[in-house]
Amino acid sequence: MPEESGDPMVPIDRTALKKLVEAKTPFSMGEFEHIVGWDFVRDAPLSKKNTAWKLINMPRHQQQSILDIYRRFPECYIGRVGEPEAA
């Protein structure tokens, strides 16, 4: 369970999220949910909500690159959005 791992569940307004996805990204809602790795029906882990928010706020050309990758590799999803970590 996400709460047990320190990732609390938070409420999601699916209607508002869908409007944002449609207005600010090239993704369909289904593509968006698959890329983020979560079905935003009601609640979601805070980490998934944060990932979704970061994806929505990416520049359009970066979103398009992610969509192109997803369409070539439909089993892929985003685990985290951020700066690369040093090895």
C-alpha positions in Angstrom: 0.0 0.0 0.0 1.4 3.4 -0.9 0.7 4.9 2.6 2.7 2.2 4.3 5.7 3.1 2.1 5.5 6.8 3.0 3.5 7.7 -0.1 0.1 8.9 1.1 -3.0 8.7 -1.0 -4.4 12.1 -2.0 -7.8 12.9 -3.6 -7.9 13.5 -7.4 -10.4 15.5 -9.3 -10.5 13.5 -12.5 -12.7 16.0 -14.4 -10.2 18.8 -13.7 -7.2 16.6 -14.4 -8.7 15.5 -17.8 -9.3 19.2 -18.7 -5.7 20.0 -17.9 -4.4 17.1 -19.9 -6.5 18.0 -22.9 -5.6 21.7 -22.7 -1.9 21.5 -21.9 -0.5 18.2 -23.4 -0.6 16.2 -26.6 -1.8 13.1 -24.6 -5.2 11.5 -24.5 -6.3 10.9 -20.9 -5.6 7.2 -21.4 -2.1 7.8 -22.8 -1.4 10.2 -19.9 -2.5 7.7 -17.3 -0.5 4.9 -18.8 2.6 7.1 -19.1 2.3 8.2 -15.5 1.6 4.6 -14.4 -1.7 5.3 -12.5 -5.4 5.4 -13.3 -6.6 8.7 -11.8 -10.1 7.5 -11.0 -10.3 8.8 -7.4 -7.2 8.8 -5.1 -3.6 8.5 -6.1 -0.3 8.2 -4.3 1.2 11.7 -3.8 4.3 10.7 -5.9 2.0 9.9 -8.9 0.2 13.2 -8.5 3.5 15.0 -8.4 4.7 13.2 -11.5 1.5 14.0 -13.3 1.8 17.7 -12.4 5.4 17.8 -13.6 4.4 16.1 -16.9 1.6 18.6 -17.4 3.9 21.5 -16.9 6.7 20.3 -19.2 7.4 22.2 -22.4 5.3 20.9 -25.2 8.3 19.6 -27.2 9.3 17.4 -24.2 5.8 16.1 -23.8 5.8 15.2 -27.5 9.1 13.4 -27.2 7.6 11.3 -24.3 4.5 10.6 -26.4 6.6 9.5 -29.3 8.6 7.1 -27.1 5.4 5.8 -25.5 3.9 5.1 -28.9 7.0 3.1 -29.9 7.3 1.4 -26.5 3.8 1.2 -25.1 4.8 -0.8 -22.0 7.0 2.1 -20.8 5.9 4.6 -18.1 7.5 7.4 -16.2 8.8 6.5 -12.7 10.1 9.9 -11.8 10.6 13.4 -13.3 13.7 15.3 -12.3 17.3 15.8 -12.9 19.4 12.8 -13.7 21.3 11.3 -10.7 25.0 10.7 -10.8 26.0 7.0 -10.7 
